[in-house]
Amino acid sequence: MIELKSAEEIGRMAVTGQFVGELLAELSGVATVGVNLMDLEHHARRRIRERGAESCYWDYAPSFGRGPFRNVLCLSVNDAVLHGLPHDYVLRDGDLLSIDMAVGIDGWVADSALSVIVGTPDPADLKLIEATEVALEAGITAAQPGGRLGDVSAAIGEVARSYGYGVNAEFGGHGIGRTMHEAPHVSNTGRAHRGMRLDPGLAIAIEPWLCRSTDRITFDSDGWTIRSADGSRAAHSEHTVAITTSGPRVLTRRPTRGAPSADPTRKPATAS
């Protein structure tokens, strides 16, 4: 069942989204050469605990995966793209790292992801990350009230293919609100003007992810980590977006450079 949110409820999701955006920006700065993935995981755990938030990942147990997920971040390195388990790995110069997180505050959830290069960037990796970010913005722009869900999917797929990348439709975006995964599924490719109507109050996580030279994936033996089937590098970008009468509202925008990072002692302003 699809639940449309009121303006007040979207405002409460925006409070969570602000925290998620700030913490992701902070983590992207912490992720430097020589940092262990577990340092990032514990940094996020501390910030979430200090804010009084709850991780949506902890104890998450879908049909895939081996046992409940016992981390607050998905950390995917190089050819890993989704659901990467934090583990004892020290980041190296040139690594491509995707960070994904979802938390709830006072019963309302936000979900977001970004990809960064640690140290010296490879131009091909920068192009890959750029493609996911441009596809994300295209999907957001297409999420207009009165439009169709297929408009979002088609916009993402068009950008991906314009950059020369294939699109995998096995995993994509999703509805979000009181829980992390709600209806509908938001594919990263589709046909415009098809699918459910985008009514004000719908909240979705839009999340294009791409691999350099394949649209096929494999799973690690841990049952969680998803990698490109050919070992090529992968990237992932995601925002939580609400459909409003005036257009799409991004709830997880990250602060610009130089803006203050997540401060667990600061009470966020009441969202309008």
N, C-alpha and C positions, 0 to 999 in steps of 0.2 A: 504494500500500500504506500502511496506517495502522500506525504504530509506537507502541505503548504504552510509556511511560517508567517506569522504576523510581523509587522514592522518592528514591534517591540522585541520579538524573538530574534529577528535578524540582528537587531542592535546588540543583543546579548551574545550572539555568535560572533559579532564583530569584536567584542571584548576579548574573547578567546583567540580570535584570529590575530589581533594585535600582538598578543603575547607570543603566539606561534611565529609570526613574522619576525619579531624582534629576536627571539631565541635562535631561529635559523640563521639570521644575519650574524649573530654573535658566534655561533658554531662555525660558520664559514670562515670567520677570522681566526678561530682557534686552530682550525685544521691546517697545520703547516708541516713542513718536512721534519720528521723525527717524532711526531706526535702519534701515540698509540690510539687505535680506534676505541679501545676501552676507556681512554681518558676522555674522549668525546662523549661516550655513553654516560660516564659518571658525572661529567659536567652537566649534561642535560638532566639527569636524575635529580641532581641537587637543585637546579633552577626550578624544575617542575614542583619539587617538594616545597621549596621556599615560597612559591607563588600560591600554594594550596590547590594546584591543579591535579588532574589525574591523567595518566597516560592511557591512551586507547589501545596501545600495543601490548601492554603487560597482561599476560594470561590470554591473549587473543588466540583462538584455536579454530581456524576455519577447516574446511575439508582437506585442503592441502597443508603441508607443513608437518613436522614431526613433533607432536606434543605442543603445549602452549608456548607462545612467544614470551620470553622472559627478559625483555629489554624495552627501552622507551624510544629507541631510534632504529631505523633501518639504515645501515651504512654499507653502500655497495661500491666496490672499487674496481676500476678499469672495465673488464668485460662483464662484471656483475651490474645489473641494472635495477632490480627490484628485490625487496625483502631481504637484503643482505644482513646476516647476523653479525652484530658487533663481536669481534674476537681479537686475540692477541696478534695484531698486525701493526707494524710501525710504518707510517706513511713515508713514501719515497718521493724524490724529486720527479715531477712529471706525472704522478698518479692523477687519475680522474676519479673524483669522489662524489657520489650522490648521497645526499642526506634527506631523509623523509621522516616526518613526525606528525602525530595527531594527538591532541590532548583535549580534555573537557574541563571547563570551568563552570561551576554552578549548573551543571546538567546540559551545557551546550558545547558542541564539538567544532573544531576547525582542523584542517589537514593541509599540509603544504610540503613541497620538496624543491630542492635546488641541486645543481651540479656545479662543482668548482674544480679547477686545476690546482694541484698542490705544487708549488715551486715553478719550474720552467715549463711553460705551456707548449704543446705541440699544436701548430695551426689547424691540423685536422680535428683535434679535440675541441678547439675553440669553435670551429664551424659546427660540429655536432651539437655542442651545448647551445650555440646560437639558434640552431634549427628548432630545438625543443622550446626555447624561450619565445621565438617568433610564432611557432605553432600555438603555444599557449595563449599568447596575446590575440591571435586570430580567432581561436576558439572563444575567448572571452568576448571579443567584439561581436561575434556571431550570436551570442546568448542574449538575444533581444526579446522583450516581452511580446507575445503573440507569434513568435517564430516557432521553429520546430527543432527538436533535439538533433535531428540529422544535420541541421545547419552548423551546429557546433562540431560534430564529427567530420563533416565534409571540409570545413575550414582547416581543421588540424591536418587531415590527410593531404589536402592540397599543398600546404606549406611543406610537409615532410617530403612529398614527392618532388616538389620544386627544388629542394636541396639535394635530391638524388638518393633519398633513403626510402627503404621499404617500411611498411607499417604492419605491426602485429596487432591483431584484434582480440587476442586471448585475455589480456588484462588491459583495463582502461580506467576511466573515471567512474564516479558513482554519486548517488545522492548522499546527503549528509545533514545532520541536525542534532537530534538527541543522541544518536549513535554514529559511529564512524562510517559504516557502510549501510546505506539505505537505497531504495529504488529511486531513480532508474540507473541502469548501467549506461555509462557514457563512453561509447567506442571512440577510438582515435582515427577511425575512417568510416565514411558513410555517405549517404546521399542527401543533398540539401532538400528542404521542403518535405521531408519524410519524418515519421516518428511522432512522439507525443508533443503536445503543445507546451510551449514554455510560458507558464502562467506566473505572474508576480507571486512571490512567496516560495518559489522553488529554490532550493539551495543544492548546489552540486560541486563536487571536486572535479576539476578539469585537469588531466595529467598526461600530456604527451610524453612518451619515452621512445627512444630510437637507438638502434645499433648501427654502427658504421657500414657494415657490408652484408647484413642479413636481416630477415624479419622472423627468423626462427629462434627458439629459445630452448634451453636445457635447465634442469634443476640439479643443484648440488645434492650430495647424499644427506645433508641436513634437512632436506625436504622444504627448505625455505628459500635459500638464495637462488635467484633466477639469473642466468647468464646468456649472453649471445651464443648461439649454437656453434659459430665458427671462431670464437675467441676474440672477435673484434670488440673494440671499446663501445661503451653505451652511456647514455645520459638521460636525465629525467627532470622534468620541471612540473610543478603543480601549484595551483591556488584553489582556495575555497571561494566560490562565487555565488551570490544571491541574485535572483532575477527580481527586479523592482519595476515599478511603473515607469520610472525614468531611465531604465536600462540596467545593464549588469553592474553589480557592486562587488568589487574584490575585497574580501574580508581579511585576507592574509598578506596584504602588501608589506614588503619589508622596508625598514627605514633606509633613507639615502645615506651615503657615506658621510660620516661626521655627526650623524644623529646619535643620541644616546641609545645604548643597548638595553636589553631586558633588565629591569630593576625590580626584584621581587618585593621590595619595600614600598614601591610606588603604587598607589591605587589608580587604575585607569579611569579616565573620564567616562562619564555615562554616554553611551553611544546614542546618536539620534535615530 
